[in-house]
Amino acid sequence: MPHPTPPSQPALVALDWGTSSLRAWSLDSSGSVLSASTSQDGLRAVGGRAAADKTSSTQAFADALAVIYSQLGAAGVPALACGMVGAEGGWTTAGRLDLPAPAEARAFQPAAVAGASPAVSIIPGLKTAPDATGACDVIRGEETQVLGALARLGNPAEANLILPGTHTKWLQVADGKIMNFQTAMTGELHAALLEATILGDPVRRGEAGAAASPQELSAAFDSGLQHSLSHPGQPFATRVFSTRTRYLSGELEPSGVSSYLSGLLIGDETAAMLPQALAPGAPVALCADGPLGALYQRALSAQGAQMPLLEDTALDGLRAVARAWGLLPETDSTTALTVS
Amino acid sequence: MPHPTPPSQPALVALDWGTSSLRAWSLDSSGSVLSASTSQDGLRAVGGRAAADKTSSTQAFADALAVIYSQLGAAGVPALACGMVGAEGGWTTAGRLDLPAPAEARAFQPAAVAGASPAVSIIPGLKTAPDATGACDVIRGEETQVLGALARLGNPAEANLILPGTHTKWLQVADGKIMNFQTAMTGELHAALLEATILGDPVRRGEAGAAASPQELSAAFDSGLQHSLSHPGQPFATRVFSTRTRYLSGELEPSGVSSYLSGLLIGDETAAMLPQALAPGAPVALCADGPLGALYQRALSAQGAQMPLLEDTALDGLRAVARAWGLLPETDSTTALTVS
C-alpha cells in the first residue's frame, strides 16, 4: 500500500497576461499545476473597467488579480507574470533586456509591482540592437515562451524558434545567447485585409454562408500558399490581389477567402524568412497554442522544413524564471544544469 | 484682322466615371474642351441614391447624367464613358478584352447602354490570360488612360506604363499590343494599415496633431522608402512593422506615420516591379493625376529610374476612342497615323 501523498499547497500563481487574454495557473512547490483559469480579462478589458469605474488602472489590475486568486484557491502566495502587463500602459513597466542576452531564466530578473500584496513580479521583455538603418524590434511575453521552449529542448546553445501569433517572432539562439529576432505582423495583416480592403468584401457581405469543410479550408489555404511561393518576384501588394481576381473568376469561394489569405500571408512570411532567419544545423521548433501552429507547420512542411510544434511553452518559461529567482525551489534537474 | 471664329458647339460628353468620383467634359467636334465638371458622384453615391429613393440603379445613372448634361450645357449630344460604370454593378456591363489586345483605340468597341437618350456608350476593360497558377488580372478605366498615354507618346509599338492609384497597374505594350499588366493594391493597403492595424494607432488617436511641413513629410516618405529598399530579404509583414518600432523608439513622429508607410509601400512595390515589369529599351511613363504621381516619381528616381509623368490621360483616351468609333471626326493627324 503506497504511502498517502500529502495534499499539495499552492506556492505560486503564474500568469500569462496579454492584451486580450489572461491565462493563470496555481502551482505547487514542485511546479505542478493545481488549478488553472483562462479568461478574456486582458489589458484591454481591465483598462476598460478602470475607465468605466473611474478607478486607477493600478487598482483595476489588483482587483482583476484578486478574482483570479479566488478562482484558483491560491490566497497569499506570490504571483509571477509575463506579457503586456509589463509594458508601458500595463501594471508596471518591466523593462527590456538588450540583445544579445543570455538564453537562460537567471538573466530575466522580474520587476516587482510596487504595493502589490501578495507580491507580484513581471518578467522583462527583449529589445534588439538597432540595425544598419536604425530600426530595432521588441518582444514582450514571447521571451517567456522562448525560455520554456529552450527548457523543453534541453537548453541547447543553438536554436531557432518561430513563435506564430498576431505578431509572429522569428528568434535565434547562438552560443547560449538570444542573438536576434524579427517580427512579422502577419496575423494582424490578415485581420486588417479582411476588415478593411476589397479582398474581404465577400466575407463582410456574408457571402461566406455555411461553414466550409475542413478539407475545403485546407485546399484554400494551400492555394494561397502556392500562389505566394510561385510568385516570389511580385510585390506583396500584387500577390495579395490574387485573392480578388480568383474570387472574381469564381475559382475561390467566399467561404475560402480567409483561409486563402492566411495561406498567402504565411507563405509570404515563411518563404522570405526560411533562407535567412534560421541558423543551419541548430534545432528548430514552432511554439504556438491553438490552430495557428498547425498552419505554420503546413506552410513550412510544403517548403521542406519539418518542425516540431511545442504547445504551452509560456507556463514552462514562467516555471523556469520562478525557479531561477527563488519563487519556486530549484528542481534537481535545474540544479544539475546550473552546476554543469 | 482675323476672321471671326464661329462659337463651338458640343459634339460629345466624355466621362471618366469611377467608384468614388465622376469627371466629365463637354467636347466640340475637334475634341477641345468646352466645359468640365468634377464631382463625387461615383458609383457608390449613385447606388446610394438609388437605394434611398427606392428607384432602379438604371434610372439613378440616367438622372446623374442628366445633371451633368445640364452643368456642362451639352444637351442632346452622345456620351462616351470609361471606368467602373461599365463593371458588373455599374450601369451596363461593358465587357473586357482578352490580352494580348491591339494597343489602339479601334480595338475598344464601346458597349451601348440600352435605352439611354441621348446615346451613352462605355469603353470595355481588359483581362489578362491566366498565369501558370490560373490567376488572372483585370482593369477597368485604366485601359482608357493607357490609350491616352500612348497617343501622347506618339503611339509607340513598345512601351511600359505605370498607373498609380488605389490599385496601381504596371502595363506592357510590345509589338503594338497590350501584352500584360499586373495590379498592386498599394493604395488600398496603405489605407487599411492606417485604419485597422497597430501601425495607424498614433494617427487614429489624433497624435498627428498639427500638420507636418512638406519637408518633414518628404523626409518621412524617404525614410520608409529607404527602409524598404534596404531590407529586400524581409517579408512584407516584417518590413512594415518598422513603422511601429520606429514610432516606439521616438524616431518617427506621429505626423510622419502616413508618409513613412507610403514610402515603405511604394518602395516595396517599385523595387519588386522594376526588374521584371519593364521591358528594356521601351519608353516608360507614369500616368497619374494628383500627388500620387510625384510620390512614385520620387521612389523610382531613388532607384535610378527617371520617368516622365503624364497627367489627365483619361481624357486623351476618351478622345481617341471617340474618334476611332465615329463619335468625333477623325483628326488629320489621326487619319495620317491610320493611313501610314
Interface residues (C-beta under 8 A of the other chain):
Chain A: A132 T133 G134 A135 C136 D137 V138 H167 T168 Q182 T183 A184 M185 T186 E188 L189 A191 A192 L193 E195 A196 T197 I198 L199 Q226 H227 S230 H231 G233 Q234 P235 F236 A237 T238 V240 F241 S242 R244 T245 R246 L248 S249 E251 L265 D268 E269 A271 A272 M273 P275 Q276
Chain B: A132 T133 G134 A135 C136 D137 V138 H167 T168 Q182 T183 A184 M185 T186 E188 L189 A191 A192 L193 E195 A196 T197 I198 L199 Q226 H227 S230 H231 G233 Q234 P235 F236 A237 T238 V240 F241 S242 R244 T245 R246 L248 S249 E251 L265 D268 E269 A271 A272 M273 P275 Q276
